[in-house]
Amino acid sequence: MPLKPPVHNPHPHMTRKHRDDAYNRARADAEVTRWRNGKRWKMVRRLTLERDRGLCQECKRAGVTRAAQQVHHLTPAHLCSYGQFHYLPGLESICTACHGRESARERRS
């Protein structure tokens, strides 16, 4: 009798818990994407950049003056509720380079 063909697992190194966490994060990311496209986010983003005078807060703490292009959530966006997502004190202006480093750090943890 022939054997069953092998099942393709695109992520053999991931446990069931890791796959479930990735799935839940992807669902949360879809919700966050909807929030980012809203008028409220655009207003909060503009207010954050104005509050921080358009300067990257990470670079400023390091003694460097650099223009901010992005707004960073101090609590990762996929863990925020709708209210927390738009909470001005939980946001900071940040340059693209610093935002990339912060996002990578959050993904690792």
Secondary structure, DSSP 4 states (H G I P E B T S, - for coil): -PPPPPPP-S-TT--HHHHHHHHHHHHHHHHHHHHHTSHHHHHHHHHHHHHTTTB-HHHHHTT---B--EEEESS-GGG--HHHHT-GGGEEEE-HHHHHHHHHHHHH-
